[in-house]
Amino acid sequence: MLKEFAQYLVSLKDNKTYNIHGDTYSDHDLVRIKPHIDRPANLSVSGLDSIVKLVRNELDMFENLPVFIRVDDARTVSVFTTYDDMMCRDSLYTAKCDVPGFRDGFREYEQAIIELRSKSSPAPAWTTCWTCSPA
């Protein structure tokens, strides 16, 4: 009788699970155990050309889920899927602009033109003004 009582006490410690309507529950605290779903990790790149290459090469892996590309701000672009059957989105790629000295925000019209022109590629050396250079 004592042996059976000891076995009963030991069996109370064991965790039992129950499946109710497709969800798994535990009998100790009766909490829902989330199923493990493989999700892709978000890949961070530094250029829009990298995002285009990734989407083109890996588009067939998304099982006919539409892929969306969103411009988050002046320096960030995100790529994500639509909702799957579990109502979850996959955040696939993020491109962050790594331009040194880039300052976002509002500017006066003239200041914006000056900044845009100064960030463009420099003129070739043969276009320098010969009359303006010291003799």
C-alpha positions as CSV (number, residue, x, y, z in Angstrom):
1,M,0.0,0.0,0.0
2,L,2.8,2.4,0.8
3,K,4.6,1.6,-2.4
4,E,1.5,2.4,-4.5
5,F,1.1,5.7,-2.6
6,A,4.7,6.6,-3.4
7,Q,4.2,5.8,-7.1
8,Y,1.0,7.9,-7.1
9,L,2.9,10.9,-5.6
10,V,5.7,10.5,-8.2
11,S,3.2,10.3,-11.0
12,L,1.7,13.7,-9.9
13,K,5.1,15.3,-10.7
14,D,4.9,14.1,-14.4
15,N,3.7,16.6,-16.9
16,K,0.8,15.5,-19.0
17,T,-0.3,17.2,-22.2
18,Y,-3.7,17.3,-23.8
19,N,-4.7,18.2,-27.3
20,I,-7.9,20.3,-27.4
21,H,-9.1,21.6,-30.7
22,G,-5.7,21.3,-32.3
23,D,-3.9,23.2,-29.4
24,T,-1.6,21.5,-26.9
25,Y,-2.1,22.1,-23.2
26,S,-0.2,21.1,-20.1
27,D,-2.0,19.9,-16.9
28,H,0.2,21.8,-14.4
29,D,-0.5,25.4,-15.2
30,L,-2.7,24.7,-18.2
31,V,-0.8,27.0,-20.5
32,R,-0.8,26.9,-24.3
33,I,2.4,25.5,-25.8
34,K,3.1,27.3,-29.1
35,P,4.0,25.1,-32.0
36,H,7.5,25.6,-33.5
37,I,7.2,27.1,-37.0
38,D,10.4,27.6,-39.0
39,R,10.7,31.2,-40.0
40,P,13.4,32.8,-42.1
41,A,15.8,35.2,-40.3
42,N,15.8,38.8,-41.4
43,L,18.8,39.5,-43.6
44,S,20.2,43.1,-43.5
45,V,22.0,44.4,-46.6
46,S,23.4,47.8,-47.5
47,G,22.1,48.4,-51.0
48,L,18.9,48.3,-53.0
49,D,20.6,46.2,-55.7
50,S,21.2,43.5,-53.1
51,I,17.5,43.5,-52.2
52,V,16.6,43.1,-55.9
53,K,19.0,40.2,-56.4
54,L,17.7,38.4,-53.3
55,V,14.1,38.8,-54.2
56,R,14.7,37.6,-57.8
57,N,16.7,34.6,-56.7
58,E,14.7,33.5,-53.8
59,L,11.1,34.4,-54.9
60,D,10.3,30.7,-55.6
61,M,11.0,29.8,-52.0
62,F,8.0,31.7,-50.6
63,E,5.3,29.2,-51.8
64,N,3.3,31.7,-53.8
65,L,3.0,34.2,-51.0
66,P,3.2,37.8,-52.3
67,V,6.3,39.7,-51.4
68,F,6.0,43.4,-50.5
69,I,8.7,46.1,-50.5
70,R,8.2,49.1,-48.3
71,V,10.2,52.3,-48.0
72,D,10.3,52.9,-44.2
73,D,12.2,56.1,-44.2
74,A,14.9,57.9,-46.2
75,R,17.5,55.3,-45.2
76,T,15.6,52.0,-44.8
77,V,13.8,49.6,-47.1
78,S,12.0,46.5,-45.9
79,V,10.9,43.4,-47.7
80,F,8.2,41.1,-46.1
81,T,5.5,38.6,-47.1
82,T,1.8,38.7,-46.7
83,Y,0.0,36.8,-43.9
84,D,0.4,33.0,-44.0
85,D,-2.2,30.5,-42.7
86,M,-1.1,31.2,-39.1
87,M,-1.7,35.0,-39.7
88,C,2.0,35.7,-39.4
89,R,4.3,37.8,-41.7
90,D,7.9,36.9,-42.5
91,S,10.3,39.9,-42.4
92,L,12.7,38.8,-45.1
93,Y,15.2,41.6,-45.8
94,T,16.1,45.1,-44.7
95,A,18.4,47.5,-46.6
96,K,20.0,50.3,-44.6
97,C,21.7,53.2,-46.4
98,D,25.2,53.7,-45.1
99,V,26.0,57.1,-46.6
100,P,28.3,59.0,-44.2
101,G,27.2,62.5,-43.4
102,F,23.6,61.8,-44.6
103,R,21.2,64.0,-42.6
104,D,17.4,63.4,-42.9
105,G,14.7,65.8,-42.1
106,F,13.2,68.9,-43.7
107,R,15.4,71.7,-45.3
108,E,14.9,74.9,-47.2
109,Y,14.7,74.5,-50.9
110,E,18.1,76.1,-51.6
111,Q,19.8,74.1,-48.9
112,A,18.4,70.8,-50.3
113,I,19.6,71.6,-53.8
114,I,23.1,72.4,-52.5
115,E,23.3,69.2,-50.5
116,L,22.0,67.1,-53.5
117,R,24.5,68.6,-55.9
118,S,27.4,68.2,-53.4
119,K,26.6,64.5,-53.0
120,S,26.7,63.8,-56.7
121,S,29.8,62.5,-58.4
122,P,32.5,65.1,-58.9
123,A,33.2,66.5,-62.3
124,P,36.1,65.1,-64.3
125,A,39.5,66.9,-63.9
126,W,39.5,68.2,-67.5
127,T,36.4,70.3,-66.8
128,T,38.2,72.7,-64.4
129,C,38.3,76.3,-65.4
130,W,41.8,77.2,-66.6
131,T,41.2,80.9,-66.3
132,C,40.3,80.5,-62.6
133,S,43.3,78.5,-61.6
134,P,46.4,80.3,-60.2
135,A,49.2,80.9,-62.7
